[in-house]
Structures are given as structure tokens and as C-alpha cells.
Amino acid sequence: MEKQKNSVGRRKEAVTRVFVSKGSGNITVNDKDYKQYFSLVYLQNQVDRPLRTVEAADKFDIKINAVGGGVKGQAEAAMLGIARALVEINADFRPALKAAGLLKRDPRSVERKKFGKKKARRSYQFSKR
């Protein structure tokens, strides 16, 4: 049997460690089923999107450790981690995953608050008189 492959996915403040091994299609996030952990359907779809892209939804068992950020960031980080692990397992998956845009790390994150302002860009109200 092939050894399990692991990879890391990141998005905003969320970091996920993904462990992929041969199996029957079970996905667990922090020792819970991913459908229980990500209660919203569109987040569940994001997590299993790399598997559906390469038509391998029932060939691998995936264990995910998610830390930091919010639920949406964790789901997107898991998506990137799974895609990276699948490429590590089989390089033939790369063109399909790349075409679907699943191997890109989304660099957007929260802009820091600046001094003299209420938020990152929001200023105090200006009064001429």
C-alpha cells in the first residue's frame, strides 16, 4: 500500500494540514465528518471540489487538521491542501486542477488598521465648520 501524502493549505488566517491516503472517500476535519464541520453546502462543495475535478471522490480518505481563521477560510485552505496533496500523489492530476484554479493560493487578507483612522481605510468624519 502506498504511504499517505500530506500537504498544507492556507487562506487568510486559516491553516490546514491535509493527510491523504488510499481509501473509500471519507473526509474528516478535526475528527468530525466534513459535512458536520462545514454545515453550509457551498463550503462542503469547496472542500470536495478537487476530488470531483479529478474524478477521485471515492478513492481517497482525507484527514484535515484546521486551525485559525473562520469556517470559510478553513474550507478554502482545505481545498488548496487537498489539491496540493493530489498532485503529490499523481502528477497527471496537475493540468486538470490547475485549469480549475485550485492550485493558486489566494493572497488576500485583512488590511491592518492605521493610526489616526477608525479602521484600515475609514477616516473620522470631516467637518468644515
Secondary structure, 3 states (H helix, E strand, C coil): CCCCEEEEEEECCEEEEEEEEECCCCEEECCEEHHHHCCCHHHHHHHHHHHHHCCCCCCEEEEEEEECCCHHHHHHHHHHHHHHHHHHHCHHHHHHHHHCCCCCCCCCCCCCCCCCCCCCCCCCCCCCC
